[in-house]
């Protein structure tokens, strides 16, 4: 067996990027892979109307426009889903303290806006929001309507501040 120093000489190959002697530039059909003249993306069978393929500028512009439309549509849908309503007025109507530190709370929420909405509410011990405050969402409130809600607030954990019925507030956004 004979070994040659240059593998390209043994195979007749001139390298990956080197042109083949006597060769000519070609493209290939996007659908079937048949060789086509340079710049032609489809063979005769798949392009009977002899339509020219899109230029790279047309392709990139089409992709850009598609992405831009997608981003605009995303923000439009997000604005429909995230829109706020209100404002919401709140009033505490009754507070009954239990012997175990729990509190029975009744309050009203008024949707002062012009369309139906859901209020995000927070029960605070003294009007100052804290991380351990009770936070919740109301059911859908019709525009201009006042709805009464009742909540049973469990006794706070051992070592934390209890509920002061005089300072207890409900804030809704």
N, C-alpha and C positions, 0 to 999 in steps of 0.2 A: 504494500500500500504506500502511495506517495503522499507526502505532506507538502503543502505549499505554504509559504510565509504569509500570503495575502488571501484571506477567505473570499474576497470579492472576485479574485481571479479564478478561484476554483468553481464558483457558482455562476460566473458570468454576470453577477449583479454589480451595479456600479454605486451602491449605497442607497440609503433611504431617500435622500433628497436630490441625488444626482439624476439628471435626465438620462433617459435611455437613448442610445444612439439610434437615429432614424425615427425616433418617437415624435409625436405631435401632442399639443395640449388638448385635453378632452375634459368634458364634464360628464355627469351620469344622470339619468332620469331619476327624479325623486321617487317615483312609484315602483319602477321595476329594476333600476340599476343599469340599464343598457347605456352604452357610451353614446354621448351626444356631442355636437360641436361646442366649443367654448362659449359660455354665456347662455346656453339653452338648458333650461331646467327639466323639460319633459321631452320624451321621445315622440316620434311621429304617431304612434298608436295612442298615446295618452294626451296628445295635444293636436287633435285633428283640425282645430280652428286656427292653428299657428299663432296662438296668443303668446305675447311675450310675458315672461315672468316679472314679478315686481322687483324693483331695484332695492338695494339695501336701505336706501333712505325711505322708500315707501314702507318697507317692512318695519323699520324702527319707529317711524311716525305712527303707524297703525298700532303697534304695541304701546307706545307712549299714550296715545289717545285712549286706548282701552284701559290702561292703568289709571289715567286721570279720571275717566268716567267712573271707574270702580271706586276710587277714593271719594269722589263727590257723592256718589250714591251711598257709600258707607256713612259719611257725615250727615247726609240728609236723613237716613233711617235712624241714626243715633240721636239726632235732634228730636225726632218724633217720639222716640222711646224715653228720652231723658228729660223732656220738657217739664218744667215745674208748673204747678197751679197754685192757687191761693191768692192772697195770703190767708192764713188760718188764725182766727181768734180763738182763744181758749179761756175757760173760766172753771175754777174748781167749785162744785156745788155742794159737796159734803165730804167730810173726812171723819171716819170713826176709827179710833185707835183701839186695837185689841189688847188684851192683858199680856199676851206673849210678845208684844212688840210689832205685830203685824198691823196693817192699816187697810181699811176698806175705803176706797177712793171713788168718788163719782165726779165727773167733769163733763163739760160740753165743749165741742169743737165746731166752730162756724166756718164754713167755706165762704170767704168773702170775695172769691174770684168769680169769673164769668163762665166757668166750665167745670165739669166734674173732676175731682182730683182725690188723691190719696195723701194724707198728711203723715209726716215723720214726726213722732212725738217723743218727748223725754220727760220723765218724772224726776225732778231734782229735789234735794232735801231743803235747799235754801235759795234756789234761783241760780246757783252757780253750777254749770255742768261739770260732772266728774266722770271718770272712766267706769265707775261701778253703778251709775244711774241706770234705771230701767228705761230702755229705749224700745220703741215698737212703731208699727205702721197701722193706721186705721184702715177700715174698709173704705170703699169709694164713697166720697161725700158729694151729694148733688150740689150744684152751684147755688149759692145764696141760702143754703139750708144749715140748720143747727142740729147736731146729733149728740145725744147723751151717751156716755160710755161709763162703765163701772169696771174697776180693777181691784183685785185683792193683792196687796203688796205683802209678800212674806216677810217675816222678821229678818232684819239684817244679820249677817254672820257675827258670831261672837267677836268682840273687840273692835267692831266698826261702829261708826256713829249711827244712832237710831233715827227714826223719822220724828221730826218735830211737826205736829199737825198745824202749828201756827205759821211755819215757814215753807211747808210743802207746796211746790208749784208744778204746773204742767205747761210745757212749751212745745208748740207744734210749728213746723216749717212746711 
